[in-house]
Amino acid sequence: MSDPLPPDTVTGTGGHLDAKAAAEYRTDATRWRLRVDNGRHMWEYITNDEELKNRPQSFVERYWLGESYELPRLPPPRSPQQALDRGWNFFKRLQTDDGHWGCNDDGPLFVTSGIVISSYITGTEIPRPMADEMIRYLMNFANTEGGWGLWIDSPSTVFGTTMNYVMLRILGVSPNHPVLINARAALLRMGSARALPTWGKFWMCVLGVYEWDGIIPLAPEPTLLPTALPLNPGSWWVHVRNVFVSMSYLYGARFHLPVNALTSELRRELYDIEYDRIDWFAQRNNISEFDRLKPITPLQRALTGALCTYEHWKLPSLRRAALREALFQVEAEVLNTKYLCIAPVSFASNMLVLYHAHGKDSHWMKGMKERIIDPMWMCREGMAASGTNGTSLWDTVFTVQAAIDGGLATLPENRDAMIKALRFIDESQIREDPLGMKHVYRQSTKGAWPFSTRDQSYAVSDTTAETVRCVVELQNTGVVPKLVSDDRLKEAIDLILGMENKCGGFSAFEPIRAPKALELLNITELYDGVMTDNLFPECTSSVLLCLKTFSDTYPTYRQSDIASCVENSVKYLVQSQFPDGGWIAAWGVCFTYATMFALQGLQTVGLFEANSVTCRRACQFLLRYQNADGGWGEDLTSLKHKRYIQDPAGSQVTCTAYALIGLMAARCSDHQAIKDGVTWLVKAQQETGEWCQTSLEGIFANPGGMRYPNYKFHFSLAAIGKFKEMYGDPVLF
């Protein structure tokens, strides 16, 4: 029997209790190690015992794997300062060796499966420990009624169930496994794989278990249209654009894996009638009611008919030219992102394009294979691909801001952590524009900061804005060296100002390039509002915060341009407020998230509850939804229904932090409500100083959810730090 822990330590664990079916696939967690390189994440399973001995598991690795760890025991927090100290001391331990705070941002349940299908088709081996942990992840998130949804914890759909059923079969799970028997029954109840949405049909077509005649034509010819026309993919949202271009190439080439033993079995398992008896032409608009977000419109039916007619009469020379252009676009995307691609979803289809065009032994395929590991994260439930190759820059910037807000950044014991973070931020700035920028539809990137890593190379308005704010504030403290020069900060400001929309306000990746009417031709069927980029209150507010901070230090730089941008951005925020007082977000949950940002943005121009009807209505909105325990809890479905919906699980750490930051930015007069919220947040802190994972924090395209597990740390620290700055350090309870 082991000795009890001494009274001055506490054992923490975020261990996950596997579902019964998942437990048999669990690998030895003590053998996993995380390598990082300027924000890049590479999880490795160590089989060599000598190497294992020489690389003891770090706190970072043990925490994310859900393994136990020991920390000094601290007295329960009673005041904001005590909670800040405990929370920061815990979260600081999660900083990686290269200076960033990393994590998973998983959630969508078709990202890993796309990579697995592409790997299978191209003969790319997935190491057994990775494969087993991928299986464990899916079995942990299988719905009790059978199958999987579009994202974790969502109701089962034909798309989610088919993609993940196929993935498990590729990874070696028997069709007689209880989880797959259950999933197959659910799939047949929903109409079988015949009723897949277009994205799912595409993946089954390239695998050779669906016929190309059964899919709405994904002709590559739009890539040849003038870029000024909305039907050219260059006018579309960057993620939809990248997915479409690669899919259109593979459709145009009619690429598919030849039938083999596994795909023959899948042809029998996925359908409710014999494969050879399916009327494939009749399946083009056959999309399950469990998947389709909106009913098919007459315009969409007409477009399908027109595309089918064109496909029948297409000119071979025009098709060849379109395939060459689509291939060029894919190659440029791969080169500009150093083989990462904008996201793992398009990475998987791009890999198939390069395999078809250049062969499995080409340098193209070598580069792609080396990047498969980048989006993969060993979660407590198993291994899964994140929605991007991580959140490295984004989470690091908010963490540093929280340290500044709480007065922690200037403490001597935190200087090394701040310097490491600044070095990572410094090295992450993009110093050049993309190759062939205009031809490949890209936004300028020189001076930008990306969401994840410099290699990923896409400019994001709010990431760049929050980073500029972070760098200026941190370098102004005097506790760190000035690594980012004035000229580089000004380059970032130039880039931000160039991303403003003509009507005011900011999108994420680039100004909106096509009319909203393009949404009538939505090719995803799964998501809403994704054909073009959109105006976002959270992005616009981040820009306002950035410009205020920058102008305070550099008051003469582009003074009139900044003033005009600020005026237009404020006008957009006021006009986009919902009648009930909130704002709706597209990247976080949901009204609380957007309202937090909007009130901070309005604060920069001196608008508060006392002098602004807009801010007063926003405060009333937030206070209306405060729970009796003092916290806030909003459900992800608020986004789909466009109204605030309470989380059935009650108050959530992140929602409470969002609401508090917003109320304090507006200088809300209900001080007791703010104190009650902070008290709830402090009470939710664990004995180790951490906060526990609750409901999904993030969004990636309506209505899908994502996890941002670092949000519960840095937004909570920011809320408590701002409270201490405004109200001092009272005993809370």
TORLO-807832 format. One record per residue (C-alpha): z negated, x negated, y. Coordinates in nm, 2 decimals. Example, Ala and Ser with C-alpha at 12.3 -4.5 7.8 and 13.67 -1.06 7.14 Angstrom:
BEGIN
c3 | c1 | c2
-0.78 | -1.23 | -0.45
-0.71 | -1.37 | -0.11
***
This chain:
BEGIN
c3 | c1 | c2
0.00 | 0.00 | 0.00
0.11 | -0.14 | 0.34
-0.14 | -0.20 | 0.61
-0.15 | 0.06 | 0.89
0.01 | -0.03 | 1.22
-0.22 | -0.18 | 1.47
-0.32 | 0.06 | 1.75
-0.12 | -0.12 | 2.01
0.22 | -0.04 | 1.85
0.41 | 0.28 | 1.78
0.69 | 0.34 | 1.53
1.00 | 0.51 | 1.65
1.28 | 0.65 | 1.45
1.57 | 0.88 | 1.51
1.65 | 0.90 | 1.14
1.89 | 1.16 | 1.03
1.82 | 1.38 | 0.72
2.15 | 1.39 | 0.54
2.29 | 1.71 | 0.39
2.26 | 1.70 | 0.01
2.63 | 1.64 | -0.05
2.64 | 1.36 | 0.22
2.35 | 1.16 | 0.08
2.54 | 1.01 | -0.21
2.78 | 0.85 | 0.03
2.52 | 0.68 | 0.25
2.56 | 0.30 | 0.26
2.28 | 0.05 | 0.30
2.20 | 0.09 | 0.68
2.03 | -0.24 | 0.69
2.37 | -0.41 | 0.63
2.54 | -0.27 | 0.94
2.59 | -0.50 | 1.24
2.75 | -0.43 | 1.58
2.96 | -0.70 | 1.75
3.04 | -0.65 | 2.12
3.30 | -0.82 | 2.34
3.33 | -0.72 | 2.70
3.26 | -0.36 | 2.61
3.44 | -0.36 | 2.28
3.25 | -0.23 | 1.98
3.30 | -0.35 | 1.63
3.07 | -0.22 | 1.35
3.07 | -0.44 | 1.04
2.92 | -0.40 | 0.70
2.77 | -0.73 | 0.58
2.80 | -0.79 | 0.21
2.71 | -1.16 | 0.21
2.33 | -1.20 | 0.17
2.32 | -1.53 | 0.35
2.50 | -1.39 | 0.65
2.27 | -1.09 | 0.64
1.97 | -1.32 | 0.65
2.11 | -1.52 | 0.95
2.19 | -1.20 | 1.15
1.88 | -0.99 | 1.16
1.93 | -0.64 | 1.28
1.88 | -0.60 | 1.65
1.69 | -0.31 | 1.83
2.03 | -0.18 | 1.95
2.16 | -0.16 | 1.59
1.85 | -0.01 | 1.45
1.83 | 0.26 | 1.72
2.18 | 0.38 | 1.68
2.17 | 0.37 | 1.30
1.85 | 0.58 | 1.31
1.64 | 0.31 | 1.15
1.27 | 0.27 | 1.24
1.15 | 0.03 | 1.50
0.82 | -0.08 | 1.65
0.73 | -0.09 | 2.02
0.42 | -0.15 | 2.22
0.21 | 0.17 | 2.25
0.18 | 0.30 | 2.60
-0.05 | 0.56 | 2.74
0.10 | 0.91 | 2.78
0.28 | 0.94 | 3.11
0.11 | 1.16 | 3.37
0.31 | 1.06 | 3.68
0.67 | 0.99 | 3.77
0.62 | 0.62 | 3.79
0.47 | 0.60 | 3.44
0.76 | 0.80 | 3.30
1.00 | 0.58 | 3.48
0.85 | 0.26 | 3.34
0.83 | 0.39 | 2.99
1.19 | 0.53 | 2.99
1.34 | 0.23 | 3.15
1.16 | -0.02 | 2.92
1.30 | 0.17 | 2.63
1.65 | 0.21 | 2.76
1.67 | -0.15 | 2.88
1.64 | -0.25 | 2.52
1.97 | -0.08 | 2.44
2.17 | -0.31 | 2.67
2.41 | -0.51 | 2.46
2.45 | -0.89 | 2.47
2.76 | -0.86 | 2.70
2.57 | -0.66 | 2.95
2.68 | -0.30 | 2.89
2.52 | 0.01 | 2.75
2.74 | 0.15 | 2.47
2.73 | 0.45 | 2.24
2.94 | 0.70 | 2.06
3.13 | 0.98 | 2.23
3.23 | 1.17 | 1.92
3.26 | 1.54 | 1.89
3.62 | 1.65 | 1.82
3.67 | 1.67 | 1.45
4.03 | 1.57 | 1.42
4.03 | 1.22 | 1.57
3.90 | 1.03 | 1.27
4.13 | 1.23 | 1.04
4.44 | 1.14 | 1.23
4.36 | 0.77 | 1.20
4.29 | 0.81 | 0.83
4.61 | 0.99 | 0.77
4.81 | 0.73 | 0.96
4.63 | 0.45 | 0.78
4.72 | 0.61 | 0.44
5.09 | 0.65 | 0.54
5.12 | 0.30 | 0.66
4.93 | 0.14 | 0.37
4.64 | 0.02 | 0.59
4.33 | -0.02 | 0.39
4.00 | 0.13 | 0.51
3.71 | -0.08 | 0.38
3.50 | 0.11 | 0.13
3.17 | 0.11 | 0.34
3.36 | 0.26 | 0.63
3.53 | 0.51 | 0.41
3.20 | 0.62 | 0.25
3.04 | 0.66 | 0.59
3.33 | 0.86 | 0.72
3.28 | 1.09 | 0.42
2.91 | 1.12 | 0.49
2.98 | 1.21 | 0.85
3.21 | 1.50 | 0.76
2.98 | 1.63 | 0.49
2.69 | 1.63 | 0.73
2.89 | 1.84 | 0.97
3.05 | 2.08 | 0.72
2.98 | 2.44 | 0.81
2.77 | 2.64 | 0.57
3.04 | 2.90 | 0.53
3.29 | 2.62 | 0.44
3.51 | 2.40 | 0.65
3.50 | 2.24 | 0.99
3.58 | 2.35 | 1.34
3.76 | 2.19 | 1.64
3.44 | 2.00 | 1.72
3.10 | 1.94 | 1.57
2.88 | 2.25 | 1.54
3.18 | 2.48 | 1.62
3.30 | 2.77 | 1.39
3.55 | 2.67 | 1.12
3.92 | 2.67 | 1.20
4.23 | 2.62 | 1.00
4.30 | 2.30 | 1.20
3.96 | 2.15 | 1.16
3.93 | 2.25 | 0.79
4.28 | 2.13 | 0.69
4.26 | 1.79 | 0.87
3.92 | 1.71 | 0.73
3.99 | 1.84 | 0.38
4.29 | 1.61 | 0.37
4.10 | 1.32 | 0.51
3.83 | 1.35 | 0.24
4.10 | 1.37 | -0.03
4.26 | 1.05 | 0.11
3.93 | 0.88 | 0.11
3.88 | 0.96 | -0.26
3.68 | 1.28 | -0.28
3.76 | 1.50 | -0.58
3.90 | 1.85 | -0.51
3.63 | 1.97 | -0.74
3.35 | 1.84 | -0.51
3.14 | 2.14 | -0.40
3.21 | 2.07 | -0.03
3.58 | 2.07 | -0.09
3.57 | 2.38 | -0.31
3.38 | 2.55 | -0.03
3.62 | 2.43 | 0.23
3.92 | 2.53 | 0.03
3.79 | 2.88 | 0.00
3.73 | 2.90 | 0.37
4.08 | 2.77 | 0.44
4.24 | 3.04 | 0.22
4.03 | 3.31 | 0.39
4.17 | 3.20 | 0.72
4.53 | 3.21 | 0.61
4.57 | 2.87 | 0.44
4.74 | 2.57 | 0.60
5.05 | 2.78 | 0.66
4.86 | 2.91 | 0.97
4.79 | 2.57 | 1.12
4.85 | 2.52 | 1.50
5.13 | 2.29 | 1.59
4.92 | 1.97 | 1.61
4.80 | 2.04 | 1.26
5.14 | 2.12 | 1.13
5.26 | 1.79 | 1.28
5.01 | 1.59 | 1.08
5.08 | 1.77 | 0.76
5.46 | 1.72 | 0.81
5.43 | 1.34 | 0.85
5.21 | 1.33 | 0.54
5.47 | 1.53 | 0.35
5.27 | 1.84 | 0.28
5.44 | 2.07 | 0.53
5.81 | 2.11 | 0.61
5.95 | 2.02 | 0.96
6.13 | 2.36 | 0.96
5.79 | 2.52 | 0.98
5.69 | 2.37 | 1.32
5.79 | 2.46 | 1.67
6.06 | 2.20 | 1.76
5.90 | 1.90 | 1.93
6.23 | 1.77 | 2.06
6.22 | 1.42 | 2.23
6.49 | 1.51 | 2.48
6.25 | 1.60 | 2.76
6.19 | 1.23 | 2.80
6.54 | 1.20 | 2.93
6.50 | 1.46 | 3.21
6.45 | 1.35 | 3.57
6.09 | 1.27 | 3.63
6.08 | 1.52 | 3.92
6.12 | 1.81 | 3.67
5.80 | 1.97 | 3.53
5.94 | 1.96 | 3.18
5.95 | 1.58 | 3.18
5.63 | 1.46 | 3.00
5.56 | 1.24 | 3.30
5.45 | 1.55 | 3.49
5.20 | 1.65 | 3.22
4.83 | 1.55 | 3.17
4.81 | 1.20 | 3.04
4.66 | 1.28 | 2.70
4.90 | 1.57 | 2.62
5.19 | 1.35 | 2.75
5.10 | 1.06 | 2.52
5.05 | 1.28 | 2.21
5.37 | 1.46 | 2.27
5.59 | 1.16 | 2.32
5.49 | 1.00 | 1.99
5.50 | 1.34 | 1.80
5.84 | 1.41 | 1.95
5.97 | 1.08 | 1.82
5.85 | 1.14 | 1.47
5.98 | 1.50 | 1.48
6.32 | 1.38 | 1.61
6.34 | 1.12 | 1.33
6.21 | 1.38 | 1.07
5.97 | 1.10 | 0.95
5.75 | 1.19 | 0.65
5.58 | 1.01 | 0.36
5.77 | 1.05 | 0.03
5.59 | 1.28 | -0.21
5.34 | 1.11 | -0.44
5.07 | 1.22 | -0.67
4.81 | 1.29 | -0.40
5.05 | 1.48 | -0.17
5.17 | 1.68 | -0.47
4.81 | 1.79 | -0.54
4.76 | 1.87 | -0.17
5.07 | 2.09 | -0.17
4.89 | 2.30 | -0.44
4.55 | 2.29 | -0.28
4.62 | 2.38 | 0.08
4.82 | 2.70 | 0.04
4.78 | 3.06 | -0.08
5.13 | 3.07 | -0.24
5.34 | 2.82 | -0.42
5.47 | 2.55 | -0.19
5.83 | 2.59 | -0.29
5.82 | 2.97 | -0.22
5.70 | 2.94 | 0.14
5.94 | 3.06 | 0.41
5.90 | 2.77 | 0.64
6.10 | 2.91 | 0.93
5.86 | 3.21 | 0.94
5.56 | 2.98 | 0.99
5.67 | 2.85 | 1.33
5.46 | 3.10 | 1.52
5.21 | 3.16 | 1.24
4.89 | 3.03 | 1.39
4.55 | 3.15 | 1.27
4.34 | 3.38 | 1.50
4.06 | 3.13 | 1.43
4.26 | 2.86 | 1.60
4.47 | 3.00 | 1.88
4.28 | 3.01 | 2.20
4.51 | 3.27 | 2.36
4.77 | 3.52 | 2.22
5.12 | 3.40 | 2.21
5.32 | 3.51 | 2.52
5.68 | 3.64 | 2.53
5.77 | 3.33 | 2.73
5.64 | 3.11 | 2.45
5.83 | 3.31 | 2.19
6.14 | 3.27 | 2.41
6.09 | 2.90 | 2.44
6.05 | 2.86 | 2.07
6.37 | 3.05 | 2.02
6.55 | 2.83 | 2.27
6.42 | 2.51 | 2.11
6.52 | 2.63 | 1.77
6.87 | 2.70 | 1.89
6.89 | 2.37 | 2.06
6.77 | 2.19 | 1.75
7.05 | 2.35 | 1.55
7.32 | 2.25 | 1.80
7.18 | 1.92 | 1.93
7.41 | 1.64 | 2.01
7.35 | 1.34 | 1.78
7.42 | 1.09 | 2.06
7.17 | 1.26 | 2.29
6.91 | 1.27 | 2.01
6.95 | 0.90 | 1.95
6.91 | 0.83 | 2.32
6.60 | 1.04 | 2.33
6.45 | 0.86 | 2.03
6.51 | 0.53 | 2.20
6.34 | 0.65 | 2.52
6.04 | 0.79 | 2.33
6.01 | 0.46 | 2.14
6.02 | 0.27 | 2.46
5.74 | 0.48 | 2.60
5.53 | 0.43 | 2.30
5.59 | 0.05 | 2.30
5.50 | 0.03 | 2.67
5.18 | 0.23 | 2.62
5.08 | 0.00 | 2.34
5.15 | -0.32 | 2.53
4.98 | -0.19 | 2.85
4.66 | -0.10 | 2.66
4.66 | -0.41 | 2.44
4.72 | -0.19 | 2.13
4.43 | 0.05 | 2.21
4.64 | 0.34 | 2.36
4.47 | 0.58 | 2.61
4.27 | 0.74 | 2.32
4.24 | 0.74 | 1.94
4.43 | 1.07 | 1.91
4.75 | 0.92 | 2.04
4.67 | 0.58 | 1.88
4.71 | 0.74 | 1.54
5.05 | 0.90 | 1.61
5.17 | 0.59 | 1.80
5.09 | 0.37 | 1.49
5.33 | 0.59 | 1.29
5.60 | 0.55 | 1.55
5.58 | 0.17 | 1.54
5.56 | 0.18 | 1.16
5.88 | 0.38 | 1.14
6.06 | 0.18 | 1.40
5.95 | -0.18 | 1.32
5.81 | -0.18 | 0.97
5.46 | -0.24 | 0.82
5.48 | -0.62 | 0.86
5.58 | -0.62 | 1.23
5.36 | -0.77 | 1.50
5.34 | -0.42 | 1.63
5.16 | -0.30 | 1.32
4.94 | -0.61 | 1.31
4.82 | -0.54 | 1.66
4.75 | -0.17 | 1.58
4.56 | -0.25 | 1.26
4.33 | -0.49 | 1.45
4.24 | -0.20 | 1.69
4.15 | 0.06 | 1.43
3.78 | -0.05 | 1.45
3.75 | -0.01 | 1.83
3.68 | 0.37 | 1.85
3.47 | 0.38 | 1.53
3.10 | 0.42 | 1.57
2.83 | 0.42 | 1.31
2.64 | 0.74 | 1.41
2.32 | 0.84 | 1.24
2.52 | 1.10 | 1.05
2.79 | 0.85 | 0.94
3.10 | 0.68 | 1.09
3.34 | 0.86 | 1.32
3.60 | 0.79 | 1.58
3.49 | 0.86 | 1.93
3.71 | 1.05 | 2.18
3.78 | 0.71 | 2.35
3.71 | 0.35 | 2.26
3.36 | 0.41 | 2.40
3.19 | 0.48 | 2.73
3.10 | 0.12 | 2.81
3.18 | 0.11 | 3.18
3.09 | 0.47 | 3.26
2.74 | 0.46 | 3.11
2.66 | 0.12 | 3.24
2.74 | 0.22 | 3.60
2.51 | 0.53 | 3.58
2.24 | 0.32 | 3.42
2.24 | 0.07 | 3.70
2.24 | 0.35 | 3.96
1.94 | 0.51 | 3.79
1.76 | 0.17 | 3.80
1.84 | 0.15 | 4.18
1.73 | 0.51 | 4.24
1.39 | 0.45 | 4.06
1.32 | 0.12 | 4.25
1.36 | -0.07 | 3.92
1.66 | -0.28 | 3.99
1.48 | -0.51 | 4.24
1.18 | -0.58 | 4.01
1.18 | -0.95 | 3.89
1.15 | -0.84 | 3.52
1.48 | -0.65 | 3.55
1.69 | -0.91 | 3.74
1.85 | -1.05 | 3.42
1.95 | -0.71 | 3.30
2.11 | -0.63 | 3.64
2.29 | -0.96 | 3.65
2.43 | -0.90 | 3.30
2.54 | -0.55 | 3.39
2.71 | -0.67 | 3.71
2.89 | -0.95 | 3.52
3.02 | -0.69 | 3.27
3.13 | -0.46 | 3.56
3.29 | -0.76 | 3.74
3.50 | -0.85 | 3.43
3.60 | -0.49 | 3.37
3.79 | -0.43 | 3.69
4.17 | -0.39 | 3.63
4.35 | -0.66 | 3.83
4.71 | -0.55 | 3.78
4.94 | -0.25 | 3.76
5.09 | -0.14 | 3.43
5.42 | -0.29 | 3.31
5.71 | -0.06 | 3.40
5.47 | 0.16 | 3.59
5.71 | 0.42 | 3.73
5.93 | 0.43 | 3.42
5.64 | 0.50 | 3.19
5.48 | 0.76 | 3.42
5.17 | 0.55 | 3.50
4.94 | 0.57 | 3.80
4.87 | 0.24 | 3.98
4.57 | 0.06 | 3.83
4.52 | -0.25 | 4.04
4.16 | -0.25 | 4.17
4.06 | 0.04 | 3.94
3.77 | 0.05 | 3.69
3.84 | 0.22 | 3.36
3.62 | 0.46 | 3.17
3.56 | 0.22 | 2.88
3.70 | -0.13 | 2.88
3.95 | -0.33 | 3.09
4.19 | -0.35 | 2.79
4.22 | 0.03 | 2.78
4.36 | 0.00 | 3.13
4.38 | 0.35 | 3.26
4.25 | 0.42 | 3.62
4.00 | 0.70 | 3.64
3.91 | 0.84 | 3.99
3.54 | 0.91 | 3.93
3.48 | 0.60 | 3.72
3.63 | 0.38 | 3.99
3.43 | 0.57 | 4.26
3.10 | 0.55 | 4.08
3.15 | 0.18 | 4.01
3.23 | 0.10 | 4.37
2.91 | 0.28 | 4.47
2.71 | 0.10 | 4.20
2.85 | -0.25 | 4.30
2.79 | -0.20 | 4.67
2.44 | -0.08 | 4.62
2.35 | -0.34 | 4.36
2.49 | -0.63 | 4.56
2.32 | -0.51 | 4.87
1.98 | -0.54 | 4.70
2.01 | -0.92 | 4.72
1.87 | -0.97 | 4.37
2.20 | -1.04 | 4.21
2.49 | -1.28 | 4.30
2.79 | -1.13 | 4.48
3.04 | -1.13 | 4.20
3.27 | -0.86 | 4.32
3.43 | -0.97 | 4.65
3.49 | -0.75 | 4.96
3.87 | -0.77 | 4.90
3.83 | -0.64 | 4.54
3.62 | -0.35 | 4.66
3.88 | -0.27 | 4.92
4.15 | -0.27 | 4.66
3.95 | -0.01 | 4.47
3.91 | 0.20 | 4.78
4.29 | 0.18 | 4.84
4.35 | 0.30 | 4.48
4.10 | 0.59 | 4.52
4.26 | 0.71 | 4.84
4.60 | 0.69 | 4.67
4.48 | 0.93 | 4.40
4.39 | 1.22 | 4.64
4.58 | 1.54 | 4.58
4.79 | 1.67 | 4.86
4.58 | 1.98 | 4.88
4.26 | 1.78 | 4.88
4.02 | 1.70 | 4.60
4.06 | 1.47 | 4.30
4.18 | 1.49 | 3.95
4.08 | 1.24 | 3.68
4.37 | 1.01 | 3.59
4.64 | 1.08 | 3.86
4.73 | 1.34 | 4.12
4.86 | 1.67 | 3.98
5.23 | 1.63 | 3.92
5.34 | 1.98 | 3.81
5.27 | 2.34 | 3.90
5.00 | 2.53 | 3.72
5.27 | 2.76 | 3.58
5.34 | 2.48 | 3.33
5.03 | 2.60 | 3.15
5.24 | 2.90 | 3.03
5.41 | 2.66 | 2.80
5.09 | 2.51 | 2.66
5.20 | 2.33 | 2.35
4.85 | 2.27 | 2.21
4.75 | 2.63 | 2.13
4.39 | 2.49 | 2.09
4.30 | 2.40 | 2.45
4.32 | 2.57 | 2.79
4.42 | 2.41 | 3.11
4.56 | 2.09 | 2.97
4.93 | 2.08 | 3.05
4.86 | 1.92 | 3.39
4.57 | 1.73 | 3.53
4.33 | 1.95 | 3.73
4.11 | 1.94 | 4.04
3.75 | 1.86 | 3.94
3.44 | 1.91 | 4.15
3.27 | 1.62 | 3.96
3.55 | 1.37 | 4.03
3.58 | 1.48 | 4.40
3.20 | 1.45 | 4.45
3.20 | 1.10 | 4.29
3.46 | 1.00 | 4.55
3.26 | 1.14 | 4.83
2.95 | 0.95 | 4.72
3.16 | 0.63 | 4.69
3.32 | 0.66 | 5.03
2.98 | 0.73 | 5.20
2.82 | 0.42 | 5.03
3.13 | 0.20 | 5.10
3.16 | 0.31 | 5.46
2.79 | 0.24 | 5.53
2.86 | -0.12 | 5.44
3.22 | -0.15 | 5.56
3.24 | 0.09 | 5.85
3.57 | -0.02 | 5.99
3.79 | -0.03 | 5.68
4.05 | 0.25 | 5.67
3.81 | 0.46 | 5.89
4.06 | 0.74 | 5.97
4.20 | 0.76 | 5.61
3.85 | 0.78 | 5.47
3.75 | 1.05 | 5.73
4.05 | 1.26 | 5.64
3.98 | 1.23 | 5.26
3.62 | 1.33 | 5.31
3.72 | 1.63 | 5.52
3.97 | 1.75 | 5.26
3.73 | 1.68 | 4.97
3.45 | 1.88 | 5.13
3.69 | 2.16 | 5.20
3.79 | 2.17 | 4.83
3.43 | 2.18 | 4.72
3.34 | 2.47 | 4.95
3.65 | 2.66 | 4.84
3.60 | 2.60 | 4.47
3.24 | 2.73 | 4.45
3.21 | 3.02 | 4.22
3.09 | 3.35 | 4.37
2.75 | 3.32 | 4.20
2.69 | 2.99 | 4.37
2.77 | 2.73 | 4.10
3.06 | 2.50 | 4.02
3.22 | 2.46 | 3.68
3.28 | 2.12 | 3.52
3.54 | 2.00 | 3.28
3.36 | 1.69 | 3.16
3.00 | 1.79 | 3.12
2.80 | 2.10 | 3.03
2.88 | 2.27 | 3.26
2.77 | 2.46 | 3.57
2.46 | 2.25 | 3.59
2.67 | 1.93 | 3.56
2.93 | 2.02 | 3.82
2.67 | 2.17 | 4.06
2.47 | 1.85 | 4.04
2.77 | 1.65 | 4.15
2.89 | 1.90 | 4.41
2.55 | 1.91 | 4.59
2.54 | 1.53 | 4.59
2.89 | 1.52 | 4.74
2.80 | 1.77 | 5.01
2.48 | 1.57 | 5.09
2.70 | 1.28 | 5.20
2.82 | 1.49 | 5.50
2.48 | 1.62 | 5.59
2.50 | 1.96 | 5.42
2.18 | 2.09 | 5.27
2.01 | 2.41 | 5.18
1.87 | 2.45 | 5.53
2.20 | 2.42 | 5.72
2.47 | 2.53 | 5.47
2.54 | 2.86 | 5.31
2.73 | 2.68 | 5.03
2.43 | 2.47 | 4.94
2.18 | 2.76 | 4.98
2.38 | 2.97 | 4.73
2.40 | 2.67 | 4.49
2.02 | 2.62 | 4.50
1.97 | 2.99 | 4.43
2.22 | 2.97 | 4.14
2.03 | 2.68 | 3.98
1.69 | 2.84 | 4.04
1.81 | 3.16 | 3.89
1.86 | 2.99 | 3.55
1.54 | 2.78 | 3.54
1.35 | 2.86 | 3.22
0.98 | 2.96 | 3.22
0.89 | 2.62 | 3.08
1.04 | 2.45 | 3.39
1.35 | 2.32 | 3.23
1.72 | 2.42 | 3.22
1.93 | 2.47 | 2.91
2.30 | 2.56 | 2.94
2.53 | 2.63 | 2.64
2.88 | 2.46 | 2.60
3.04 | 2.81 | 2.58
2.99 | 2.85 | 2.96
3.32 | 2.66 | 3.00
3.52 | 2.90 | 2.78
3.37 | 3.22 | 2.94
3.36 | 3.08 | 3.30
3.00 | 3.20 | 3.35
2.66 | 3.04 | 3.29
2.53 | 3.10 | 2.93
2.19 | 3.00 | 2.83
2.15 | 2.76 | 2.54
1.98 | 2.95 | 2.26
1.78 | 2.64 | 2.18
1.61 | 2.66 | 2.52
1.57 | 2.38 | 2.78
1.77 | 2.07 | 2.74
1.70 | 1.72 | 2.87
2.04 | 1.66 | 3.03
2.07 | 2.01 | 3.19
1.73 | 1.97 | 3.34
1.81 | 1.64 | 3.48
2.14 | 1.77 | 3.63
1.97 | 2.06 | 3.79
1.69 | 1.85 | 3.94
1.93 | 1.60 | 4.09
2.13 | 1.88 | 4.24
1.83 | 2.06 | 4.39
1.69 | 1.74 | 4.54
2.03 | 1.64 | 4.68
2.03 | 1.98 | 4.86
1.67 | 1.93 | 4.98
1.58 | 2.26 | 4.81
1.27 | 2.41 | 4.97
1.13 | 2.53 | 4.64
0.92 | 2.22 | 4.57
0.73 | 2.38 | 4.29
1.04 | 2.46 | 4.09
1.14 | 2.09 | 4.12
0.80 | 1.97 | 4.02
0.80 | 2.21 | 3.72
1.14 | 2.07 | 3.62
1.02 | 1.71 | 3.64
0.70 | 1.80 | 3.46
0.91 | 1.94 | 3.17
1.13 | 1.63 | 3.17
0.83 | 1.40 | 3.16
0.66 | 1.60 | 2.88
0.99 | 1.58 | 2.68
0.96 | 1.20 | 2.68
0.86 | 1.06 | 2.34
0.58 | 0.83 | 2.27
0.83 | 0.54 | 2.26
0.96 | 0.62 | 2.60
1.29 | 0.77 | 2.48
1.42 | 1.12 | 2.50
1.56 | 1.28 | 2.19
1.91 | 1.41 | 2.12
1.95 | 1.78 | 2.18
2.27 | 1.99 | 2.24
2.61 | 1.85 | 2.32
2.62 | 1.70 | 2.66
2.99 | 1.66 | 2.72
3.33 | 1.83 | 2.72
3.68 | 1.70 | 2.64
3.93 | 1.97 | 2.73
3.83 | 2.34 | 2.73
3.67 | 2.45 | 2.50
3.58 | 2.13 | 2.30
3.25 | 1.96 | 2.30
3.15 | 1.59 | 2.29
2.84 | 1.38 | 2.26
2.73 | 1.15 | 2.54
2.40 | 1.03 | 2.40
2.32 | 0.79 | 2.69
2.32 | 1.08 | 2.94
1.97 | 1.18 | 2.83
1.85 | 0.84 | 2.94
2.02 | 0.75 | 3.27
2.03 | 1.10 | 3.42
1.67 | 1.16 | 3.33
1.57 | 0.83 | 3.49
1.77 | 0.91 | 3.79
1.61 | 1.26 | 3.83
1.26 | 1.12 | 3.80
1.34 | 0.83 | 4.03
1.47 | 1.06 | 4.30
1.17 | 1.28 | 4.26
0.94 | 0.98 | 4.31
1.13 | 0.87 | 4.62
1.11 | 1.22 | 4.78
0.76 | 1.34 | 4.67
0.57 | 1.02 | 4.59
0.39 | 0.96 | 4.26
0.16 | 1.26 | 4.20
-0.02 | 1.34 | 3.87
0.20 | 1.60 | 3.72
-0.03 | 1.74 | 3.45
***
